[in-house]
Amino acid sequence: MTATPASPEPAATPPERRRPRISRRAAHAVAAGILALAAALMAVDIARDSPTYDEPFHTTRGLALWWEGDSRLSFAHPPLANALQAAPGAARGAAVDLSGLRGWEQSDLVEVARGYGAKSYERARSDMLLGRAVTAALALLLGVYLYARSLRHGAVRALLVLGLYALHPMVLAHGHLTTTDLPIAVAFVIAVCEWQSYLTGGRPLRLVTAALALGAAMVTKFSALILPPAFALVALYAALRRAGRFSGLSWPRVAGGLARDAAVVLAVVLLVINASYGFQRTGWTVDRILAEPEPAHWLSSKQKGNLLDRSALLNALPGGLRLPLPYTYVFGTFSAAAHTRSNHGNYFFGGLHGPSPAYFPVLLVLKSPVGFLFLLGAGASLLRVRRRWPRLRTVALATAPALFMALAVRSQINLGVRHVLPMVPFLAMMAARGGAWLALRPRRAAARVPARLARFAAAGAAGLVAVEAVAATPHHLSHFNWLVGARAGHWVSMVGEDWGQDIASLGKALRERDASPVYYEAYGDWASAELSRAGVRHRRLRCNQELPRPAWVAIHATVDVRRRKPCAAIRDGAVREAVIDHHILVYRLEDAGASPPPKAPDDAADGDDVRE
């Protein structure tokens, strides 16, 4: 009998070709560690940061929904996120009668928020802090969603998505504030991803979850109004290509499927919008909407209370037509559209300019960690058009953020990079793809990049993201990446970086210098109360008046750079003693009869830069 030759042993995979394998259990443990680190960093920021300019409004708006059962204040922002953030504060202790405060009858949110803070500042501040915890929980929830969704691409890519998103300084900065910037990112991303899953897979449950997420986004912030046309464009693309859920269907069935999907989404979205407003003042005719006195809002005031009357769209509709939307939501929609044309903000590259299309792209780059940018570049290098028609999965995921960014660069609101926060998770997905490509090394790419170098680069870049996130604590709001640094970054942009979060640090700096008397120009309706809470007695600064000397003056650079004339109070004989986190200026005014102060050395001419 002839012996059968033994089959040769399979050749061992060369070390440089092996792919790192991570078990699901180990991946889950690492993911839990990333989330714990993000939670810890946000907890530090929550405890340290003073109330920002917008937080009193969001807090008061949400509390009005719970305590008064009234959505009249939810016109600048829809109510969902504020209701969630206010829930813990509303549930503890006795309710405060907001309806008895000045401005309630006129729906004047600014006056009501100011009155609530004046009535019980400690209570109002603690309610705001509880709202911050809710926002942080939502930020972590989106991290869990992105991680779970990305596991189908492998543990390495899923961990990269989670880490690049959760440890991005922009997410940490706005993930600990009682505002709508992080919640809209959560709803926006989930809506887009669920719509993609439905169109590519066709499961009915995904249609419901996509519609619910779309509705949640539209009652979180008005910038989500870009999502319905994005949904429609992607659905039409899938139908015309007969791809995804429309694959193999006849044209009549494709048309029927489109109509059914549109009806389901529309019904769910209208239900969510009306339910979030408590079904209040909904179903009004166009004539009644136009006749209703408008809320006290600065945009409406500029139009002498006739913001809606100037709308060509509303005036083109039949007067007897009933709109299935709450009046407050209708007014908010048109006021948001007017806001995008208001030329609001616009401090950029050292001065006041007209709206710049470079504003948001530049800030996205300068406020993203260096490691993040490296991996994003790797991910962008993988984008190739290999076919005449892009894949449905790609179109479904990219259309909404592309439209969102296109509108953002045309917007006249240059008030901080927070307005494009929904872009960060999508950029994190692209960067994670680049990082996974470097770490896992497809064989066909071996000749282009040495395997060990690629893995080292991917691990090093991901590690740098974590290091930069920790190093920026607790100054995530004013963070600029290591390419520019904080000082140069504040020359590029300052309005979104100084949001009032450093008032407690200002108080500490003034106490250490035994400053008295102190004149302070408040930046925000709770700012003066916060400085008093920090132990500094102060008086209101009026820049058009000369001050008695000696004295101390504290001015937010954000306010100062937008002033048409220099502040007369610090025009002569003022010595800059300190700069708090690059954007709060502290001056010492000498007595006119006193000898001039010693000249500061050149490297200290701008005063001590205080960062705590």
C-alpha positions in Angstrom: 0.0 0.0 0.0 1.3 3.4 -0.9 1.5 5.7 2.0 -0.5 8.9 1.6 1.9 11.8 1.9 1.2 14.0 4.9 -0.4 17.3 4.0 1.9 20.2 4.6 1.5 22.3 7.7 -0.1 25.7 6.9 2.5 28.4 6.8 2.4 30.6 9.9 1.2 34.1 9.3 4.1 36.5 9.3 4.1 38.6 12.5 3.6 41.8 10.5 0.5 40.3 8.9 -1.3 39.1 12.0 -4.3 41.1 13.1 -4.8 42.0 16.7 -7.8 40.1 18.1 -9.9 41.4 21.0 -12.6 39.3 22.6 -16.0 40.7 23.2 -15.6 40.5 26.9 -12.3 42.4 26.8 -13.7 45.0 24.4 -16.7 45.6 26.8 -14.3 46.1 29.7 -12.3 48.6 27.7 -15.5 50.4 26.6 -16.6 50.6 30.2 -13.3 52.2 31.1 -13.6 54.8 28.4 -17.1 55.7 29.5 -16.0 55.9 33.1 -13.1 58.3 32.2 -15.5 60.5 30.2 -18.0 60.5 33.0 -15.2 61.5 35.5 -14.0 64.3 33.3 -17.5 65.7 32.9 -18.1 65.4 36.6 -15.1 67.6 37.3 -16.4 70.1 34.8 -19.9 70.1 36.3 -18.6 70.8 39.8 -16.1 73.5 38.6 -17.9 75.5 36.0 -20.2 78.4 36.9 -23.5 78.8 35.1 -23.0 79.7 31.5 -24.8 82.4 29.7 -27.6 80.2 28.3 -28.1 77.7 31.1 -30.5 79.9 33.1 -32.9 80.0 30.2 -32.8 76.2 29.5 -33.3 75.5 33.2 -36.2 77.9 33.6 -37.8 76.7 30.4 -37.7 73.1 31.5 -39.0 73.8 35.0 -42.0 75.8 33.6 -43.0 72.6 31.8 -43.1 70.6 35.0 -44.2 73.1 37.6 -46.7 75.1 35.5 -47.6 72.6 32.9 -47.1 75.3 30.3 -45.0 75.3 27.2 -45.2 79.0 26.4 -41.5 79.6 27.1 -40.4 76.9 24.6 -40.1 79.0 21.5 -36.4 79.6 21.2 -35.8 75.9 21.8 -38.3 73.1 21.7 -39.1 71.5 25.0 -37.8 67.8 25.0 -34.2 68.2 26.2 -35.1 71.0 28.7 -37.9 68.8 30.1 -35.5 65.9 30.7 -32.8 68.2 32.2 -35.3 69.9 34.6 -37.0 66.7 35.7 -34.6 66.0 38.7 -34.9 69.6 39.9 -38.6 69.7 39.5 -39.0 66.5 41.5 -37.3 67.7 44.6 -38.7 70.1 47.1 -41.5 72.5 46.7 -42.3 74.0 43.3 -41.5 77.7 42.7 -44.4 79.7 41.3 -42.9 80.8 38.0 -46.3 82.1 36.7 -46.1 84.9 39.4 -42.8 86.2 38.2 -42.4 89.3 36.0 -42.6 88.5 32.3 -44.6 85.3 32.5 -47.8 86.7 30.9 -45.7 88.1 28.0 -43.8 84.8 27.6 -40.6 86.7 28.4 -38.1 84.0 29.1 -35.3 86.4 30.0 -37.4 88.1 32.7 -38.7 84.9 34.1 -35.2 83.3 34.3 -33.8 86.5 35.9 -36.6 86.5 38.4 -36.2 82.8 39.3 -32.5 83.3 39.9 -33.2 86.4 42.1 -35.9 84.7 44.1 -33.7 81.7 45.1 -30.3 81.6 43.5 -29.0 78.5 45.4 -32.1 76.6 44.5 -31.9 77.7 40.8 -28.2 76.9 40.7 -28.7 73.4 42.1 -31.5 72.7 39.6 -29.2 73.7 36.8 -26.5 71.3 38.2 -28.9 68.4 38.2 -29.7 69.2 34.6 -26.0 69.0 33.8 -26.0 65.4 35.1 -28.9 64.6 32.7 -26.9 66.0 29.8 -23.8 63.9 30.8 -26.0 60.8 30.9 -27.3 61.5 27.4 -23.7 62.0 26.2 -22.7 58.6 27.6 -25.8 57.0 26.1 -24.8 58.1 22.6 -21.4 56.6 23.3 -23.0 53.3 24.1 -25.1 53.4 21.0 -22.2 54.2 18.7 -20.1 51.4 20.3 -22.9 48.8 20.0 -23.6 49.8 16.5 -20.0 49.6 15.4 -19.3 46.2 16.9 -20.4 44.7 13.5 -17.2 46.2 12.1 -15.1 44.6 14.8 -14.1 45.4 18.4 -11.1 47.6 17.4 -13.2 49.9 15.3 -16.0 50.0 17.9 -13.6 51.0 20.6 -12.1 53.7 18.4 -15.5 55.1 17.6 -16.4 55.2 21.3 -13.1 56.7 22.4 -12.8 59.3 19.7 -16.4 60.5 20.4 -16.6 60.3 24.2 -13.1 61.8 24.8 -13.4 64.6 22.3 -13.1 67.9 24.2 -16.1 69.4 22.4 -18.3 66.5 23.6 -16.9 66.8 27.1 -17.4 70.6 27.0 -21.0 70.5 26.1 -21.8 67.1 27.5 -21.8 68.7 31.0 -24.0 71.7 30.4 -27.8 72.2 30.7 -28.2 73.2 27.1 -29.6 71.6 23.9 -26.3 71.3 22.0 -25.4 67.8 23.2 -29.0 66.5 23.2 -29.5 67.5 19.6 -26.3 65.6 18.6 -27.7 62.5 20.4 -31.1 62.6 18.6 -29.6 63.7 15.3 -27.1 60.9 15.1 -29.5 58.2 16.2 -32.1 59.4 13.8 -29.6 59.2 10.8 -28.3 55.8 11.9 -31.7 54.3 12.4 -32.9 55.6 9.0 -29.9 54.1 7.4 -30.6 50.7 9.1 -34.2 50.8 8.0 -33.5 51.6 4.3 -30.7 49.1 4.0 -32.4 46.3 6.0 -36.1 47.0 5.8 -37.1 45.9 9.3 -40.4 47.6 10.3 -39.1 48.2 13.9 -36.3 50.3 12.4 -38.9 52.5 10.7 -40.5 53.2 14.0 -37.2 53.9 15.9 -36.1 56.2 13.1 -39.4 58.2 13.2 -39.2 58.5 16.9 -35.6 59.6 16.8 -36.5 62.1 14.1 -39.3 63.5 16.2 -37.1 63.7 19.3 -34.5 65.7 17.3 -37.2 68.1 16.0 -38.4 68.8 19.6 -34.9 69.3 20.9 -33.5 72.0 18.6 -34.7 73.7 15.4 -31.5 72.9 13.6 -33.0 69.4 13.2 -35.4 70.8 10.6 -32.7 69.8 8.1 -33.4 66.1 8.8 -36.8 65.7 7.0 -35.5 66.7 3.6 -32.4 64.6 4.2 -34.6 61.6 5.0 -36.6 62.2 1.9 -33.5 62.5 -0.3 -32.0 59.3 0.9 -35.3 57.4 0.6 -35.7 58.7 -3.0 -32.2 57.6 -3.8 -32.9 54.1 -2.5 -36.2 53.9 -4.4 -34.8 55.1 -7.7 -31.9 52.7 -7.4 -34.3 50.0 -6.1 -31.7 49.3 -3.5 -31.9 48.2 0.1 -35.5 47.7 1.2 -36.7 48.4 -2.3 -34.5 45.7 -3.9 -36.4 43.5 -6.3 -39.7 45.4 -6.0 -41.8 46.6 -8.9 -42.1 50.3 -9.5 -45.7 50.3 -8.2 -44.6 48.6 -5.0 -41.7 51.0 -4.7 -44.1 54.0 -4.9 -46.4 52.3 -2.4 -43.6 51.7 0.0 -42.4 55.3 -0.2 -45.9 56.6 0.5 -46.3 54.2 3.5 -43.0 55.2 5.0 -43.7 58.9 4.6 -47.1 58.5 6.2 -45.7 56.6 9.2 -42.8 59.1 9.7 -45.1 62.1 9.4 -47.7 60.7 11.8 -45.1 59.8 14.4 -43.3 63.1 14.1 -46.5 65.2 14.5 -47.5 63.1 17.5 -44.1 63.6 19.2 -44.1 67.4 18.5 -47.6 67.9 19.8 -47.1 65.6 22.8 -43.9 67.4 23.8 -45.9 70.7 23.9 -48.7 69.1 25.9 -51.1 69.5 22.9 -51.3 73.2 23.9 -52.4 75.8 21.3 -52.3 73.4 18.4 -54.4 73.1 15.3 -54.9 76.8 15.0 -55.8 78.4 11.7 -53.3 80.6 9.9 -55.3 83.7 10.7 -55.4 83.0 14.4 -51.6 82.3 14.4 -51.0 85.7 12.7 -53.3 87.4 15.1 -51.8 86.0 18.3 -49.5 88.4 20.2 -45.9 87.2 19.8 -43.7 86.1 22.7 -41.2 88.7 24.1 -38.2 87.8 21.9 -35.4 90.0 20.7 -36.0 89.0 17.1 -39.7 89.7 17.3 -38.9 93.0 19.0 -36.8 94.0 16.0 -39.9 93.5 13.9 -42.1 95.4 16.3 -43.9 92.2 17.3 -44.7 91.2 13.7 -42.1 88.5 12.9 -44.7 86.0 11.7 -46.6 88.7 9.7 -43.5 89.3 7.6 -43.3 85.6 6.7 -44.1 85.2 3.0 -44.8 81.5 3.5 -47.5 82.0 6.2 -49.1 84.8 4.3 -49.3 82.6 1.2 -51.4 80.0 3.0 -55.2 80.1 3.2 -56.3 82.0 6.3 -58.7 79.2 7.3 -56.1 76.4 7.0 -55.4 74.6 10.3 -51.8 73.7 11.0 -51.3 70.5 13.0 -48.5 72.1 15.1 -48.5 74.1 18.3 -48.3 77.9 17.9 -45.2 78.0 20.0 -43.4 75.6 17.7 -44.5 77.5 14.6 -43.2 80.8 16.1 -40.0 79.1 17.1 -39.5 77.7 13.6 -39.8 81.1 11.9 -37.7 82.9 14.6 -34.9 80.3 14.2 -34.9 80.9 10.5 -34.7 84.7 11.1 -31.9 84.1 13.6 -29.7 82.4 10.9 -30.0 85.7 9.0 -29.3 88.0 11.9 -25.5 88.5 11.7 -25.2 87.4 15.3 -21.7 87.1 16.8 -19.0 87.1 14.1 -15.8 87.6 16.2 -13.2 85.7 14.2 -9.5 85.9 13.8 -9.0 88.8 16.1 -11.9 91.1 15.2 -15.5 91.6 14.3 -16.2 90.5 10.7 -19.2 89.6 8.6 -20.3 86.0 8.7 -17.5 83.7 7.4 -18.0 80.4 5.7 -14.7 79.3 7.2 -15.8 79.8 10.8 -17.2 76.4 11.6 -14.7 74.3 9.5 -11.7 76.2 11.1 -13.0 75.7 14.6 -13.8 72.0 14.0 -10.1 71.6 13.1 -8.6 73.8 15.9 -10.8 72.3 18.6 -10.3 68.7 17.7 -7.4 66.8 19.3 -4.3 66.3 17.2 -4.6 62.5 17.4 -8.2 62.8 16.2 -7.2 64.8 13.2 -4.5 62.3 12.3 -7.0 59.4 12.3 -9.6 61.5 10.5 -7.0 62.1 7.8 -6.4 58.4 7.6 -10.2 57.7 7.3 -10.6 60.4 4.7 -7.9 58.8 2.6 -10.0 55.7 2.3 -12.9 57.5 0.7 -12.9 56.5 -3.0 -15.5 56.6 -5.7 -15.2 53.1 -7.1 -18.6 53.0 -8.8 -21.0 55.2 -10.7 -23.5 55.1 -7.9 -22.3 55.3 -4.2 -23.5 52.6 -1.9 -26.8 53.2 -0.2 -25.2 52.8 3.3 -22.8 55.6 2.5 -25.4 57.9 1.1 -27.8 57.3 4.0 -25.1 58.1 6.6 -23.5 61.1 4.8 -26.5 63.0 3.4 -27.8 64.6 6.6 -24.4 65.7 8.0 -23.4 67.0 4.6 -26.6 69.2 4.4 -26.2 70.2 8.0 -22.7 71.4 7.4 -23.6 73.1 4.2 -26.3 75.2 5.9 -24.0 75.9 8.9 -21.3 77.5 6.7 -24.0 79.8 5.2 -25.4 80.7 8.5 -24.9 84.2 10.0 -24.7 82.8 13.5 -21.0 82.7 14.5 -21.4 82.1 18.2 -19.4 79.1 18.9 -18.5 75.7 17.5 -21.3 74.1 19.6 -23.7 74.8 16.8 -22.1 72.1 14.7 -21.6 69.6 17.5 -23.7 66.9 15.7 -20.8 66.7 13.2 -18.4 65.3 15.8 -19.9 61.7 16.1 -19.9 61.4 12.3 -16.3 62.6 12.1 -15.4 60.1 14.9 -16.9 57.3 12.8 -14.7 58.3 9.8 -11.6 58.7 12.1 -12.3 55.3 13.6 -12.4 53.7 10.2 -9.0 55.1 9.5 -7.7 54.0 12.8 -9.0 50.4 12.3 -7.5 50.3 8.9 -4.1 51.2 10.3 -4.4 48.7 13.2 -5.8 45.8 11.3 -3.7 46.2 8.2 -5.4 44.7 5.1 -2.8 42.6 3.2 -3.1 44.5 0.0 -2.0 47.6 2.0 1.2 46.0 3.4 3.4 47.4 0.8 2.2 51.0 1.4 2.6 51.2 5.2 4.7 48.9 7.4 2.4 47.0 9.7 4.2 47.8 13.0 4.5 51.4 12.2 0.8 51.6 11.2 -0.3 49.9 14.5 1.9 52.2 16.5 0.5 55.2 14.7 -3.1 54.2 15.3 -2.5 53.4 19.0 -0.4 56.5 19.5 -3.0 58.8 17.9 -5.9 57.2 20.0 -3.8 57.6 23.1 -3.1 61.2 22.4 -6.8 61.9 22.2 -7.2 60.6 25.7 -4.2 62.5 27.0 -5.4 65.8 25.4 -8.8 65.3 26.9 -7.4 64.8 30.4 -4.9 67.7 30.0 -7.7 70.0 29.0 -9.7 69.3 32.1 -11.5 71.4 33.4 -11.2 73.9 30.6 -12.9 71.9 27.8 -15.1 74.8 26.8 -12.1 77.0 26.0 -9.9 74.2 24.7 -7.9 74.5 21.5 -5.7 71.7 20.3 -2.0 71.5 20.7 -1.4 72.9 17.2 -2.5 76.4 18.2 -2.8 76.4 22.0 -5.3 78.4 24.1 -3.7 81.9 23.7 -3.6 81.8 19.9 -6.9 80.0 19.8 -8.7 82.8 21.7 -7.4 85.2 19.0 -9.2 83.0 16.5 -12.4 82.7 18.4 -13.6 83.9 21.8 -17.4 84.2 21.8 -18.1 80.5 22.3 -15.0 80.0 24.6 -16.0 82.6 27.2 -19.5 81.6 28.1 -19.5 82.7 31.7 -18.1 79.4 33.1 -15.1 81.0 34.9 -16.9 83.4 37.2 -16.0 81.3 40.3 -12.4 81.4 39.3 -12.7 85.2 38.8 -14.0 85.4 42.4 -11.1 83.4 43.7 -8.6 85.6 41.9 -10.2 88.8 43.3 -10.2 87.4 46.8 -6.6 86.5 46.6 -5.7 90.1 45.7 -8.0 91.6 48.4 -9.7 93.5 45.6 -12.1 96.3 46.7 -14.2 97.9 45.5 -14.9 95.7 42.5 -16.8 96.8 39.5 -18.1 94.0 37.3 -19.8 93.9 33.9 -22.0 90.8 34.2 -22.1 88.4 31.3 -25.3 86.5 31.8 -28.4 86.9 34.0 -27.0 84.8 36.9 -23.4 86.1 36.6 -23.7 88.7 39.3 -25.3 86.3 41.7 -22.5 83.8 41.0 -19.8 86.3 41.7 -21.5 87.2 45.0 -21.7 83.5 45.8 -17.9 83.3 45.2 -17.5 85.8 48.0 -16.9 89.0 46.1 -19.0 92.1 46.8 -19.2 94.2 43.7 -21.0 96.9 41.9 -22.3 97.1 38.4 -19.8 98.4 35.9 -21.0 101.1 33.5 -18.4 101.7 30.9 -19.7 105.1 29.9 -18.9 106.5 33.4 -15.7 107.4 35.1 -15.1 105.3 38.3 -13.8 106.5 41.7 -10.3 105.4 42.4 -8.7 103.2 43.6 -10.8 100.4 42.3 -10.8 97.0 40.5 -12.6 96.2 37.3 -13.5 92.8 35.8 -14.6 92.6 32.2 -15.4 89.6 29.9 -13.3 89.9 26.8 -16.3 88.5 24.9 -18.3 91.6 25.7 -15.4 94.0 25.4 -14.4 93.0 21.8 -18.0 93.6 20.7 -18.1 97.1 22.1 -18.2 99.9 19.6 -16.3 102.3 21.8 -13.5 101.5 24.3 -14.6 101.2 27.9 -14.1 104.6 29.5 -13.6 103.1 32.9 -10.3 101.5 31.9 -9.1 104.1 29.4 -6.5 105.8 31.6 -4.3 104.5 34.3 -5.6 100.9 34.4 -3.1 98.1 35.1 -4.1 94.7 33.9 -3.6 92.4 36.9 -4.8 89.1 35.6 -6.5 87.3 32.8 -8.8 84.4 33.8 -8.5 81.6 31.3 -7.6 84.0 28.5 -10.9 85.7 28.4 -11.8 87.6 31.7 -9.8 90.7 32.1 -9.0 92.0 35.6 -7.8 95.6 36.0 -6.5 97.7 38.9 -7.3 101.4 38.8 -4.8 103.5 40.7 -5.7 106.6 42.6 -5.1 109.7 40.5 -2.7 111.1 43.2 -0.8 107.9 43.7 2.6 107.3 42.2 2.5 105.2 39.0 2.8 101.5 39.5 6.0 99.8 38.5 6.2 98.8 34.9 5.5 95.2 34.3 8.2 93.1 32.5 7.4 92.4 28.8 6.4 88.8 29.4 3.9 89.8 32.1 2.5 92.9 30.5 -0.9 91.4 30.1 -1.1 90.3 33.7 -1.1 86.8 35.2 -2.9 84.2 33.2 -5.0 82.3 35.7 -6.3 78.8 34.8 -7.7 76.7 37.6 
